Amino acid sequence: MTTMRIKAATLVGLFFVKITFAQTDLESWHAIDLNYNLSSKTNFFWDNELRYDNNSSELKKFQSESGIDYKLIKRVTLSGGYRYSRFYSKGFYRNEHRGIAILKYAPRIQRFTFEMQTRLEYIAETNNGYVSNDAIQWRNKITLNYRWPTQPIIFFLSFEHFTLMYPEFFSDKYRTQFGAKYQFNKKMGLSAFYGLQDAFFKKNDYTYILGWKLTYSIGKPKKKRSTDEIE
C-alpha cells in the first residue's frame, strides 16, 4: 500500500511539473490564512496573499482580506468582509477596495463534502483618495472535496463563475482549480493547487495558476470555515 501511494504521489507531482512548464503564461499565488475562533458559531479570518505573473517573475498584486463568518444553521454559513488590494504594473500601481458578502451551504455525504457558495462584491478603485471606478460583481462557486480515509488529506476540485452586475451586466470569466490540502494538526494545514482562468470577452486569454496556502487557527480548535479557498 505504501509503495502504491509513493507511485501515485510521484505521478501527480510529474503531472504538475509537466503542465507548469508547458505553459508560457503562468501565475503563482502565495497565501497565509489566519483564523480566530470567537465561539462555536463565529470565526474571524484574516487572509494575506501575493500574486506573481509573467511566469511568476513579477509581482502583480498584494491583497489582504478580513472578516467574520457566522454559522446560521447546520452547514450554512454567512460571511462579511473587506479586501484591500494593491496592483503593480511596470512601475505603476493602483489601489482597490472590496466590500464582500458570502453565503455558503456545504452538505456532506460520507467522505465527500459538496460546497455551494454565492459571493457578492462591491469593488472601488481609488486614485489619490478618490474613487475613480466602481463595480458590483457576483461570483458563484461549486467545490467537491474528498477526505482520504487513512491520512489527513483532502482533495478538492472547484469551478467558479464571475458575473459583472454593474456598471454593465455580462459573464466576465470562469476559474477552475484542483489540488490537495494536508492537515498537520487541528490548527495548521497546507494546501497546493493548480488552476485555469479564462475571460469570456477576450479570445484565448487564459491564465494558468500554481499556488499554495498555509492556514492557521488560533483559539479553541473547530472546523475550518472552508476546506480550501484562494480567491
CYANA upper distance limits for C-alpha pairs under 8 A (distance plus 0.5 A):
  1 MET  CA      5 ARG  CA      6.87
  2 THR  CA      6 ILE  CA      6.84
  3 THR  CA      7 LYS  CA      6.77
  4 MET  CA      8 ALA  CA      6.61
  5 ARG  CA      9 ALA  CA      6.55
  6 ILE  CA     10 THR  CA      6.60
  7 LYS  CA     11 LEU  CA      6.72
  8 ALA  CA     12 VAL  CA      6.75
  9 ALA  CA     13 GLY  CA      6.64
 10 THR  CA     14 LEU  CA      6.65
 11 LEU  CA     15 PHE  CA      6.61
 12 VAL  CA     16 PHE  CA      6.81
 13 GLY  CA     17 VAL  CA      6.80
 14 LEU  CA     18 LYS  CA      6.56
 15 PHE  CA     19 ILE  CA      6.77
 16 PHE  CA     20 THR  CA      6.52
 16 PHE  CA    194 TYR  CA      8.04
 17 VAL  CA     21 PHE  CA      6.73
 18 LYS  CA     22 ALA  CA      6.48
 19 ILE  CA     23 GLN  CA      7.10
 20 THR  CA     26 LEU  CA      7.83
 20 THR  CA    210 LEU  CA      8.15
 23 GLN  CA    208 TYR  CA      7.95
 24 THR  CA     55 ASN  CA      7.35
 25 ASP  CA     53 ASP  CA      7.94
 25 ASP  CA     54 ASN  CA      6.37
 25 ASP  CA     55 ASN  CA      5.91
 25 ASP  CA    207 THR  CA      7.03
 25 ASP  CA    208 TYR  CA      7.06
 26 LEU  CA     53 ASP  CA      6.68
 26 LEU  CA     54 ASN  CA      6.77
 26 LEU  CA     55 ASN  CA      4.84
 26 LEU  CA     56 SER  CA      6.80
 26 LEU  CA    207 THR  CA      6.98
 26 LEU  CA    208 TYR  CA      5.41
 26 LEU  CA    209 ILE  CA      6.32
 26 LEU  CA    210 LEU  CA      7.86
 27 GLU  CA     51 ARG  CA      7.43
 27 GLU  CA     52 TYR  CA      5.90
 27 GLU  CA     53 ASP  CA      4.85
 27 GLU  CA     54 ASN  CA      7.23
 27 GLU  CA     55 ASN  CA      6.29
 27 GLU  CA     56 SER  CA      5.77
 27 GLU  CA    207 THR  CA      7.57
 27 GLU  CA    208 TYR  CA      6.56
 27 GLU  CA    209 ILE  CA      5.30
 27 GLU  CA    210 LEU  CA      6.80
 28 SER  CA     51 ARG  CA      6.28
 28 SER  CA     52 TYR  CA      5.75
 28 SER  CA     53 ASP  CA      7.17
 28 SER  CA     55 ASN  CA      8.21
 28 SER  CA     56 SER  CA      5.98
 28 SER  CA    209 ILE  CA      6.18
 28 SER  CA    210 LEU  CA      5.36
 28 SER  CA    211 GLY  CA      5.78
 29 TRP  CA     49 GLU  CA      7.48
 29 TRP  CA     50 LEU  CA      6.40
 29 TRP  CA     51 ARG  CA      5.03
 29 TRP  CA     52 TYR  CA      7.03
 29 TRP  CA    209 ILE  CA      7.72
 29 TRP  CA    210 LEU  CA      6.93
 29 TRP  CA    211 GLY  CA      4.95
 29 TRP  CA    212 TRP  CA      6.99
 30 HIS  CA     49 GLU  CA      6.06
 30 HIS  CA     50 LEU  CA      5.79
 30 HIS  CA     51 ARG  CA      6.93
 30 HIS  CA    211 GLY  CA      6.37
 30 HIS  CA    212 TRP  CA      5.97
 30 HIS  CA    213 LYS  CA      6.60
 31 ALA  CA     47 ASP  CA      7.60
 31 ALA  CA     48 ASN  CA      6.16
 31 ALA  CA     49 GLU  CA      4.71
 31 ALA  CA     50 LEU  CA      6.99
 31 ALA  CA    212 TRP  CA      6.95
 31 ALA  CA    213 LYS  CA      5.10
 31 ALA  CA    214 LEU  CA      6.87
 31 ALA  CA    230 ILE  CA      8.26
 32 ILE  CA     47 ASP  CA      6.35
 32 ILE  CA     48 ASN  CA      5.93
 32 ILE  CA     49 GLU  CA      6.97
 32 ILE  CA    213 LYS  CA      6.12
 32 ILE  CA    214 LEU  CA      5.34
 32 ILE  CA    215 THR  CA      6.44
 33 ASP  CA     45 PHE  CA      7.67
 33 ASP  CA     46 TRP  CA      6.45
 33 ASP  CA     47 ASP  CA      4.85
 33 ASP  CA     48 ASN  CA      6.96
 33 ASP  CA    213 LYS  CA      7.68
 33 ASP  CA    214 LEU  CA      6.59
 33 ASP  CA    215 THR  CA      5.09
 33 ASP  CA    216 TYR  CA      6.83
 34 LEU  CA     45 PHE  CA      6.23
 34 LEU  CA     46 TRP  CA      5.68
 34 LEU  CA     47 ASP  CA      6.67
 34 LEU  CA    215 THR  CA      6.44
 34 LEU  CA    216 TYR  CA      5.59
 34 LEU  CA    217 SER  CA      6.38
 34 LEU  CA    218 ILE  CA      8.07
 35 ASN  CA     43 ASN  CA      7.29
 35 ASN  CA     44 PHE  CA      6.16
 35 ASN  CA     45 PHE  CA      4.95
 35 ASN  CA     46 TRP  CA      6.92
 35 ASN  CA    215 THR  CA      8.22
 35 ASN  CA    216 TYR  CA      6.73
 35 ASN  CA    217 SER  CA      5.02
 35 ASN  CA    218 ILE  CA      6.45
 36 TYR  CA     43 ASN  CA      6.28
 36 TYR  CA     44 PHE  CA      5.56
 36 TYR  CA     45 PHE  CA      6.87
 36 TYR  CA    217 SER  CA      6.25
 36 TYR  CA    218 ILE  CA      5.24
 36 TYR  CA    219 GLY  CA      6.42
 37 ASN  CA     42 THR  CA      6.94
 37 ASN  CA     43 ASN  CA      5.08
 37 ASN  CA     44 PHE  CA      6.87
 37 ASN  CA    217 SER  CA      7.79
 37 ASN  CA    218 ILE  CA      6.98
 37 ASN  CA    219 GLY  CA      6.01
 37 ASN  CA    220 LYS  CA      6.81
 37 ASN  CA    221 PRO  CA      7.84
 37 ASN  CA    222 LYS  CA      7.90
 38 LEU  CA     42 THR  CA      5.93
 38 LEU  CA     43 ASN  CA      5.90
 38 LEU  CA     44 PHE  CA      7.37
 38 LEU  CA    219 GLY  CA      8.05
 39 SER  CA     43 ASN  CA      7.35
 40 SER  CA    222 LYS  CA      7.87
 41 LYS  CA     69 ASP  CA      8.41
 41 LYS  CA     70 TYR  CA      6.08
 41 LYS  CA     71 LYS  CA      5.40
 41 LYS  CA     72 LEU  CA      8.29
 42 THR  CA     68 ILE  CA      7.47
 42 THR  CA     69 ASP  CA      6.15
 42 THR  CA     70 TYR  CA      5.19
 42 THR  CA     71 LYS  CA      7.04
 43 ASN  CA     68 ILE  CA      6.14
 43 ASN  CA     69 ASP  CA      5.59
 43 ASN  CA     70 TYR  CA      7.15
 43 ASN  CA    225 ARG  CA      8.02
 44 PHE  CA     66 SER  CA      8.00
 44 PHE  CA     67 GLY  CA      6.37
 44 PHE  CA     68 ILE  CA      5.02
 44 PHE  CA     69 ASP  CA      6.89
 45 PHE  CA     65 GLU  CA      8.46
 45 PHE  CA     66 SER  CA      5.92
 45 PHE  CA     67 GLY  CA      6.05
 45 PHE  CA     68 ILE  CA      6.71
 45 PHE  CA     69 ASP  CA      8.25
 46 TRP  CA     64 SER  CA      7.72
 46 TRP  CA     65 GLU  CA      6.18
 46 TRP  CA     66 SER  CA      4.76
 46 TRP  CA     67 GLY  CA      7.30
 47 ASP  CA     64 SER  CA      6.12
 47 ASP  CA     65 GLU  CA      5.56
 47 ASP  CA     66 SER  CA      6.74
 48 ASN  CA     62 PHE  CA      8.21
 48 ASN  CA     63 GLN  CA      6.39
 48 ASN  CA     64 SER  CA      4.96
 48 ASN  CA     65 GLU  CA      7.00
 49 GLU  CA     62 PHE  CA      6.35
 49 GLU  CA     63 GLN  CA      5.88
 49 GLU  CA     64 SER  CA      6.95
 50 LEU  CA     59 LEU  CA      7.97
 50 LEU  CA     60 LYS  CA      8.32
 50 LEU  CA     61 LYS  CA      6.45
 50 LEU  CA     62 PHE  CA      5.24
 50 LEU  CA     63 GLN  CA      7.20
 51 ARG  CA     59 LEU  CA      6.73
 51 ARG  CA     60 LYS  CA      6.08
 51 ARG  CA     61 LYS  CA      5.63
 51 ARG  CA     62 PHE  CA      6.94
 52 TYR  CA     56 SER  CA      5.18
 52 TYR  CA     57 SER  CA      6.92
 52 TYR  CA     58 GLU  CA      5.83
 52 TYR  CA     59 LEU  CA      4.96
 52 TYR  CA     60 LYS  CA      5.44
 52 TYR  CA     61 LYS  CA      7.41
 53 ASP  CA     57 SER  CA      6.73
 53 ASP  CA     58 GLU  CA      6.07
 53 ASP  CA     59 LEU  CA      7.05
 53 ASP  CA     60 LYS  CA      6.36
 54 ASN  CA     58 GLU  CA      6.64
 59 LEU  CA     88 TYR  CA      7.14
 60 LYS  CA     87 PHE  CA      6.33
 60 LYS  CA     88 TYR  CA      5.59
 60 LYS  CA     89 SER  CA      7.15
 61 LYS  CA     85 SER  CA      7.36
 61 LYS  CA     86 ARG  CA      6.13
 61 LYS  CA     87 PHE  CA      4.95
 61 LYS  CA     88 TYR  CA      6.46
 62 PHE  CA     85 SER  CA      6.13
 62 PHE  CA     86 ARG  CA      5.75
 62 PHE  CA     87 PHE  CA      7.10
 63 GLN  CA     83 ARG  CA      7.36
 63 GLN  CA     84 TYR  CA      6.06
 63 GLN  CA     85 SER  CA      4.66
 63 GLN  CA     86 ARG  CA      6.84
 64 SER  CA     83 ARG  CA      6.13
 64 SER  CA     84 TYR  CA      5.88
 64 SER  CA     85 SER  CA      7.02
 65 GLU  CA     81 GLY  CA      7.46
 65 GLU  CA     82 TYR  CA      6.13
 65 GLU  CA     83 ARG  CA      4.64
 65 GLU  CA     84 TYR  CA      6.91
 66 SER  CA     81 GLY  CA      5.96
 66 SER  CA     82 TYR  CA      6.11
 66 SER  CA     83 ARG  CA      7.06
 67 GLY  CA     79 SER  CA      7.65
 67 GLY  CA     80 GLY  CA      6.04
 67 GLY  CA     81 GLY  CA      4.33
 67 GLY  CA     82 TYR  CA      6.78
 68 ILE  CA     79 SER  CA      6.15
 68 ILE  CA     80 GLY  CA      6.17
 68 ILE  CA     81 GLY  CA      6.93
 69 ASP  CA     77 THR  CA      7.09
 69 ASP  CA     78 LEU  CA      6.32
 69 ASP  CA     79 SER  CA      4.81
 69 ASP  CA     80 GLY  CA      7.26
 69 ASP  CA    225 ARG  CA      7.69
 70 TYR  CA     77 THR  CA      6.14
 70 TYR  CA     78 LEU  CA      5.79
 70 TYR  CA     79 SER  CA      6.63
 71 LYS  CA     75 ARG  CA      8.03
 71 LYS  CA     76 VAL  CA      6.53
 71 LYS  CA     77 THR  CA      4.91
 71 LYS  CA     78 LEU  CA      6.84
 72 LEU  CA     76 VAL  CA      6.23
 72 LEU  CA     77 THR  CA      6.10
 72 LEU  CA     78 LEU  CA      7.18
 73 ILE  CA     77 THR  CA      7.80
 75 ARG  CA    104 LYS  CA      8.40
 75 ARG  CA    105 TYR  CA      6.10
 75 ARG  CA    106 ALA  CA      5.70
 75 ARG  CA    107 PRO  CA      6.66
 76 VAL  CA    103 LEU  CA      7.91
 76 VAL  CA    104 LYS  CA      6.14
 76 VAL  CA    105 TYR  CA      5.09
 76 VAL  CA    106 ALA  CA      7.17
 77 THR  CA    103 LEU  CA      6.40
 77 THR  CA    104 LYS  CA      5.69
 77 THR  CA    105 TYR  CA      7.12
 78 LEU  CA    101 ALA  CA      8.09
 78 LEU  CA    102 ILE  CA      6.26
 78 LEU  CA    103 LEU  CA      5.22
 78 LEU  CA    104 LYS  CA      7.01
 79 SER  CA    100 ILE  CA      8.48
 79 SER  CA    101 ALA  CA      6.24
 79 SER  CA    102 ILE  CA      5.40
 79 SER  CA    103 LEU  CA      6.94
 80 GLY  CA     99 GLY  CA      8.34
 80 GLY  CA    100 ILE  CA      6.09
 80 GLY  CA    101 ALA  CA      5.13
 80 GLY  CA    102 ILE  CA      6.85
 81 GLY  CA     99 GLY  CA      6.64
 81 GLY  CA    100 ILE  CA      5.50
 81 GLY  CA    101 ALA  CA      7.11
 82 TYR  CA     97 HIS  CA      7.86
 82 TYR  CA     98 ARG  CA      6.08
 82 TYR  CA     99 GLY  CA      5.35
 82 TYR  CA    100 ILE  CA      6.39
 83 ARG  CA     97 HIS  CA      6.25
 83 ARG  CA     98 ARG  CA      5.46
 83 ARG  CA     99 GLY  CA      7.20
 83 ARG  CA    100 ILE  CA      8.17
 84 TYR  CA     95 ASN  CA      7.96
 84 TYR  CA     96 GLU  CA      6.37
 84 TYR  CA     97 HIS  CA      5.32
 84 TYR  CA     98 ARG  CA      7.07
 85 SER  CA     95 ASN  CA      6.33
 85 SER  CA     96 GLU  CA      5.50
 85 SER  CA     97 HIS  CA      6.93
 86 ARG  CA     93 TYR  CA      7.28
 86 ARG  CA     94 ARG  CA      6.29
 86 ARG  CA     95 ASN  CA      5.17
 86 ARG  CA     96 GLU  CA      6.82
 87 PHE  CA     93 TYR  CA      5.76
 87 PHE  CA     94 ARG  CA      5.78
 87 PHE  CA     95 ASN  CA      6.94
 87 PHE  CA     96 GLU  CA      8.48
 88 TYR  CA     92 PHE  CA      6.32
 88 TYR  CA     93 TYR  CA      4.96
 88 TYR  CA     94 ARG  CA      7.42
 89 SER  CA     93 TYR  CA      6.63
 94 ARG  CA    125 GLU  CA      7.85
 94 ARG  CA    126 THR  CA      7.61
 94 ARG  CA    127 ASN  CA      7.50
 95 ASN  CA    125 GLU  CA      6.37
 95 ASN  CA    126 THR  CA      6.09
 95 ASN  CA    127 ASN  CA      7.62
 96 GLU  CA    123 ILE  CA      7.46
 96 GLU  CA    124 ALA  CA      6.19
 96 GLU  CA    125 GLU  CA      4.91
 96 GLU  CA    126 THR  CA      6.63
 97 HIS  CA    123 ILE  CA      6.31
 97 HIS  CA    124 ALA  CA      5.72
 97 HIS  CA    125 GLU  CA      6.90
 97 HIS  CA    126 THR  CA      8.28
 98 ARG  CA    121 GLU  CA      6.71
 98 ARG  CA    122 TYR  CA      5.90
 98 ARG  CA    123 ILE  CA      5.07
 98 ARG  CA    124 ALA  CA      6.89
 99 GLY  CA    121 GLU  CA      6.09
 99 GLY  CA    122 TYR  CA      5.65
 99 GLY  CA    123 ILE  CA      7.32
100 ILE  CA    119 ARG  CA      7.60
100 ILE  CA    120 LEU  CA      6.40
100 ILE  CA    121 GLU  CA      5.18
100 ILE  CA    122 TYR  CA      7.21
101 ALA  CA    119 ARG  CA      6.30
101 ALA  CA    120 LEU  CA      5.86
101 ALA  CA    121 GLU  CA      7.13
102 ILE  CA    117 GLN  CA      7.52
102 ILE  CA    118 THR  CA      6.35
102 ILE  CA    119 ARG  CA      4.96
102 ILE  CA    120 LEU  CA      7.03
103 LEU  CA    117 GLN  CA      6.32
103 LEU  CA    118 THR  CA      6.01
103 LEU  CA    119 ARG  CA      7.09
104 LYS  CA    115 GLU  CA      7.50
104 LYS  CA    116 MET  CA      6.23
104 LYS  CA    117 GLN  CA      4.88
104 LYS  CA    118 THR  CA      7.05
105 TYR  CA    115 GLU  CA      6.39
105 TYR  CA    116 MET  CA      5.79
105 TYR  CA    117 GLN  CA      6.99
106 ALA  CA    113 THR  CA      6.88
106 ALA  CA    114 PHE  CA      5.95
106 ALA  CA    115 GLU  CA      4.74
106 ALA  CA    116 MET  CA      6.70
107 PRO  CA    113 THR  CA      6.39
107 PRO  CA    114 PHE  CA      6.14
107 PRO  CA    115 GLU  CA      7.32
108 ARG  CA    112 PHE  CA      6.22
108 ARG  CA    113 THR  CA      4.82
108 ARG  CA    114 PHE  CA      6.80
109 ILE  CA    113 THR  CA      6.79
111 ARG  CA    146 TYR  CA      6.16
111 ARG  CA    147 ARG  CA      5.77
111 ARG  CA    148 TRP  CA      8.10
111 ARG  CA    149 PRO  CA      8.21
112 PHE  CA    144 LEU  CA      7.57
112 PHE  CA    145 ASN  CA      6.04
112 PHE  CA    146 TYR  CA      5.20
112 PHE  CA    147 ARG  CA      7.12
113 THR  CA    144 LEU  CA      6.50
113 THR  CA    145 ASN  CA      5.54
113 THR  CA    146 TYR  CA      7.09
114 PHE  CA    142 ILE  CA      7.87
114 PHE  CA    143 THR  CA      6.40
114 PHE  CA    144 LEU  CA      5.34
114 PHE  CA    145 ASN  CA      6.92
115 GLU  CA    141 LYS  CA      8.44
115 GLU  CA    142 ILE  CA      6.21
115 GLU  CA    143 THR  CA      5.49
115 GLU  CA    144 LEU  CA      6.92
115 GLU  CA    145 ASN  CA      8.45
116 MET  CA    140 ASN  CA      8.22
116 MET  CA    141 LYS  CA      6.51
116 MET  CA    142 ILE  CA      5.32
116 MET  CA    143 THR  CA      7.17
117 GLN  CA    140 ASN  CA      6.30
117 GLN  CA    141 LYS  CA      5.61
117 GLN  CA    142 ILE  CA      6.93
118 THR  CA    138 TRP  CA      7.95
118 THR  CA    139 ARG  CA      6.34
118 THR  CA    140 ASN  CA      5.04
118 THR  CA    141 LYS  CA      6.90
119 ARG  CA    138 TRP  CA      6.32
119 ARG  CA    139 ARG  CA      5.47
119 ARG  CA    140 ASN  CA      6.77
120 LEU  CA    136 ILE  CA      7.88
120 LEU  CA    137 GLN  CA      6.43
120 LEU  CA    138 TRP  CA      5.19
120 LEU  CA    139 ARG  CA      6.87
121 GLU  CA    136 ILE  CA      6.18
121 GLU  CA    137 GLN  CA      5.63
121 GLU  CA    138 TRP  CA      6.89
122 TYR  CA    134 ASP  CA      7.94
122 TYR  CA    135 ALA  CA      6.49
122 TYR  CA    136 ILE  CA      5.11
122 TYR  CA    137 GLN  CA      7.00
123 ILE  CA    134 ASP  CA      5.91
123 ILE  CA    135 ALA  CA      5.61
123 ILE  CA    136 ILE  CA      6.53
123 ILE  CA    137 GLN  CA      7.98
124 ALA  CA    131 VAL  CA      6.70
124 ALA  CA    132 SER  CA      8.06
124 ALA  CA    133 ASN  CA      6.38
124 ALA  CA    134 ASP  CA      4.76
124 ALA  CA    135 ALA  CA      7.06
125 GLU  CA    131 VAL  CA      6.20
125 GLU  CA    132 SER  CA      6.25
125 GLU  CA    133 ASN  CA      5.63
125 GLU  CA    134 ASP  CA      6.55
126 THR  CA    130 TYR  CA      5.73
126 THR  CA    131 VAL  CA      4.82
126 THR  CA    132 SER  CA      5.87
126 THR  CA    133 ASN  CA      7.62
127 ASN  CA    131 VAL  CA      6.86
127 ASN  CA    132 SER  CA      6.63
134 ASP  CA    167 PRO  CA      8.35
135 ALA  CA    164 LEU  CA      8.02
135 ALA  CA    165 MET  CA      7.90
135 ALA  CA    166 TYR  CA      5.64
135 ALA  CA    167 PRO  CA      6.43
136 ILE  CA    164 LEU  CA      6.75
136 ILE  CA    165 MET  CA      5.80
136 ILE  CA    166 TYR  CA      5.46
136 ILE  CA    167 PRO  CA      7.89
137 GLN  CA    162 PHE  CA      7.57
137 GLN  CA    163 THR  CA      6.32
137 GLN  CA    164 LEU  CA      5.14
137 GLN  CA    165 MET  CA      5.98
137 GLN  CA    166 TYR  CA      7.66
138 TRP  CA    162 PHE  CA      6.48
138 TRP  CA    163 THR  CA      5.61
138 TRP  CA    164 LEU  CA      6.81
138 TRP  CA    165 MET  CA      7.20
139 ARG  CA    160 GLU  CA      7.31
139 ARG  CA    161 HIS  CA      6.18
139 ARG  CA    162 PHE  CA      5.11
139 ARG  CA    163 THR  CA      6.72
140 ASN  CA    160 GLU  CA      6.07
140 ASN  CA    161 HIS  CA      5.86
140 ASN  CA    162 PHE  CA      7.27
141 LYS  CA    158 SER  CA      7.52
141 LYS  CA    159 PHE  CA      6.19
141 LYS  CA    160 GLU  CA      4.63
141 LYS  CA    161 HIS  CA      6.93
142 ILE  CA    158 SER  CA      6.05
142 ILE  CA    159 PHE  CA      5.94
142 ILE  CA    160 GLU  CA      6.92
143 THR  CA    156 PHE  CA      7.27
143 THR  CA    157 LEU  CA      6.13
143 THR  CA    158 SER  CA      4.61
143 THR  CA    159 PHE  CA      7.04
144 LEU  CA    156 PHE  CA      6.07
144 LEU  CA    157 LEU  CA      5.82
144 LEU  CA    158 SER  CA      6.80
145 ASN  CA    154 ILE  CA      6.95
145 ASN  CA    155 PHE  CA      6.14
145 ASN  CA    156 PHE  CA      4.88
145 ASN  CA    157 LEU  CA      7.17
145 ASN  CA    227 THR  CA      8.06
146 TYR  CA    154 ILE  CA      5.97
146 TYR  CA    155 PHE  CA      5.68
146 TYR  CA    156 PHE  CA      6.89
147 ARG  CA    152 PRO  CA      7.95
147 ARG  CA    153 ILE  CA      6.49
147 ARG  CA    154 ILE  CA      4.92
147 ARG  CA    155 PHE  CA      7.00
148 TRP  CA    152 PRO  CA      7.16
148 TRP  CA    153 ILE  CA      5.94
148 TRP  CA    154 ILE  CA      6.55
148 TRP  CA    155 PHE  CA      8.15
152 PRO  CA    182 TYR  CA      6.38
152 PRO  CA    183 GLN  CA      5.88
152 PRO  CA    184 PHE  CA      7.88
153 ILE  CA    180 ALA  CA      7.29
153 ILE  CA    181 LYS  CA      6.06
153 ILE  CA    182 TYR  CA      5.09
153 ILE  CA    183 GLN  CA      6.84
154 ILE  CA    180 ALA  CA      6.00
154 ILE  CA    181 LYS  CA      5.61
154 ILE  CA    182 TYR  CA      7.12
154 ILE  CA    227 THR  CA      8.36
155 PHE  CA    178 PHE  CA      8.14
155 PHE  CA    179 GLY  CA      6.36
155 PHE  CA    180 ALA  CA      4.77
155 PHE  CA    181 LYS  CA      6.93
156 PHE  CA    178 PHE  CA      6.07
156 PHE  CA    179 GLY  CA      6.08
156 PHE  CA    180 ALA  CA      6.47
156 PHE  CA    228 ASP  CA      8.37
157 LEU  CA    176 THR  CA      8.04
157 LEU  CA    177 GLN  CA      6.27
157 LEU  CA    178 PHE  CA      4.84
157 LEU  CA    179 GLY  CA      7.28
158 SER  CA    176 THR  CA      6.00
158 SER  CA    177 GLN  CA      5.77
158 SER  CA    178 PHE  CA      6.90
159 PHE  CA    174 TYR  CA      7.82
159 PHE  CA    175 ARG  CA      6.36
159 PHE  CA    176 THR  CA      4.91
159 PHE  CA    177 GLN  CA      7.20
160 GLU  CA    174 TYR  CA      6.03
160 GLU  CA    175 ARG  CA      5.63
160 GLU  CA    176 THR  CA      6.75
161 HIS  CA    171 SER  CA      8.30
161 HIS  CA    172 ASP  CA      8.43
161 HIS  CA    173 LYS  CA      6.73
161 HIS  CA    174 TYR  CA      4.98
161 HIS  CA    175 ARG  CA      7.12
162 PHE  CA    171 SER  CA      6.75
162 PHE  CA    172 ASP  CA      5.95
162 PHE  CA    173 LYS  CA      5.75
162 PHE  CA    174 TYR  CA      6.36
163 THR  CA    169 PHE  CA      7.74
163 THR  CA    170 PHE  CA      6.37
163 THR  CA    171 SER  CA      4.96
163 THR  CA    172 ASP  CA      5.71
163 THR  CA    173 LYS  CA      7.76
164 LEU  CA    168 GLU  CA      7.00
164 LEU  CA    169 PHE  CA      5.79
164 LEU  CA    170 PHE  CA      5.98
164 LEU  CA    171 SER  CA      6.78
164 LEU  CA    172 ASP  CA      6.57
165 MET  CA    169 PHE  CA      5.10
165 MET  CA    170 PHE  CA      7.48
171 SER  CA    200 PHE  CA      7.35
172 ASP  CA    199 ALA  CA      6.46
172 ASP  CA    200 PHE  CA      6.24
172 ASP  CA    201 PHE  CA      7.34
173 LYS  CA    197 GLN  CA      7.66
173 LYS  CA    198 ASP  CA      6.02
173 LYS  CA    199 ALA  CA      4.66
173 LYS  CA    200 PHE  CA      5.72
173 LYS  CA    201 PHE  CA      8.40
174 TYR  CA    197 GLN  CA      6.27
174 TYR  CA    198 ASP  CA      6.15
174 TYR  CA    199 ALA  CA      7.22
174 TYR  CA    200 PHE  CA      8.27
175 ARG  CA    195 GLY  CA      7.56
175 ARG  CA    196 LEU  CA      6.22
175 ARG  CA    197 GLN  CA      4.81
175 ARG  CA    198 ASP  CA      7.13
176 THR  CA    195 GLY  CA      5.99
176 THR  CA    196 LEU  CA      5.94
176 THR  CA    197 GLN  CA      7.03
177 GLN  CA    193 PHE  CA      7.05
177 GLN  CA    194 TYR  CA      6.16
177 GLN  CA    195 GLY  CA      4.58
177 GLN  CA    196 LEU  CA      7.04
178 PHE  CA    193 PHE  CA      6.00
178 PHE  CA    194 TYR  CA      6.18
178 PHE  CA    195 GLY  CA      6.92
179 GLY  CA    191 SER  CA      7.79
179 GLY  CA    192 ALA  CA      6.13
179 GLY  CA    193 PHE  CA      4.47
179 GLY  CA    194 TYR  CA      6.74
180 ALA  CA    191 SER  CA      6.07
180 ALA  CA    192 ALA  CA      6.25
180 ALA  CA    193 PHE  CA      7.01
181 LYS  CA    189 GLY  CA      7.29
181 LYS  CA    190 LEU  CA      6.05
181 LYS  CA    191 SER  CA      4.39
181 LYS  CA    192 ALA  CA      6.98
181 LYS  CA    228 ASP  CA      7.85
182 TYR  CA    189 GLY  CA      6.06
182 TYR  CA    190 LEU  CA      5.83
182 TYR  CA    191 SER  CA      6.65
183 GLN  CA    188 MET  CA      6.68
183 GLN  CA    189 GLY  CA      4.64
183 GLN  CA    190 LEU  CA      6.99
184 PHE  CA    188 MET  CA      6.17
184 PHE  CA    189 GLY  CA      5.93
184 PHE  CA    190 LEU  CA      8.23
185 ASN  CA    189 GLY  CA      7.57
186 LYS  CA    221 PRO  CA      6.54
186 LYS  CA    222 LYS  CA      8.07
187 LYS  CA    215 THR  CA      8.33
187 LYS  CA    216 TYR  CA      5.90
187 LYS  CA    217 SER  CA      5.31
187 LYS  CA    218 ILE  CA      7.59
187 LYS  CA    221 PRO  CA      6.77
188 MET  CA    214 LEU  CA      7.92
188 MET  CA    215 THR  CA      6.06
188 MET  CA    216 TYR  CA      5.00
188 MET  CA    217 SER  CA      7.04
189 GLY  CA    214 LEU  CA      6.45
189 GLY  CA    215 THR  CA      5.73
189 GLY  CA    216 TYR  CA      7.20
190 LEU  CA    212 TRP  CA      7.74
190 LEU  CA    213 LYS  CA      6.28
190 LEU  CA    214 LEU  CA      5.10
190 LEU  CA    215 THR  CA      6.80
191 SER  CA    212 TRP  CA      5.98
191 SER  CA    213 LYS  CA      5.73
191 SER  CA    214 LEU  CA      7.06
191 SER  CA    228 ASP  CA      7.79
192 ALA  CA    210 LEU  CA      8.29
192 ALA  CA    211 GLY  CA      6.21
192 ALA  CA    212 TRP  CA      4.74
192 ALA  CA    213 LYS  CA      7.02
193 PHE  CA    210 LEU  CA      6.51
193 PHE  CA    211 GLY  CA      5.95
193 PHE  CA    212 TRP  CA      6.85
194 TYR  CA    208 TYR  CA      8.11
194 TYR  CA    209 ILE  CA      6.09
194 TYR  CA    210 LEU  CA      5.15
194 TYR  CA    211 GLY  CA      6.99
195 GLY  CA    208 TYR  CA      6.33
195 GLY  CA    209 ILE  CA      5.27
195 GLY  CA    210 LEU  CA      6.94
196 LEU  CA    206 TYR  CA      7.46
196 LEU  CA    207 THR  CA      6.26
196 LEU  CA    208 TYR  CA      5.23
196 LEU  CA    209 ILE  CA      6.54
197 GLN  CA    206 TYR  CA      6.22
197 GLN  CA    207 THR  CA      5.46
197 GLN  CA    208 TYR  CA      6.94
197 GLN  CA    209 ILE  CA      8.26
198 ASP  CA    204 ASN  CA      8.14
198 ASP  CA    205 ASP  CA      6.40
198 ASP  CA    206 TYR  CA      5.21
198 ASP  CA    207 THR  CA      6.85
199 ALA  CA    203 LYS  CA      8.21
199 ALA  CA    205 ASP  CA      6.56
199 ALA  CA    206 TYR  CA      7.59
213 LYS  CA    230 ILE  CA      8.16
217 SER  CA    221 PRO  CA      7.50
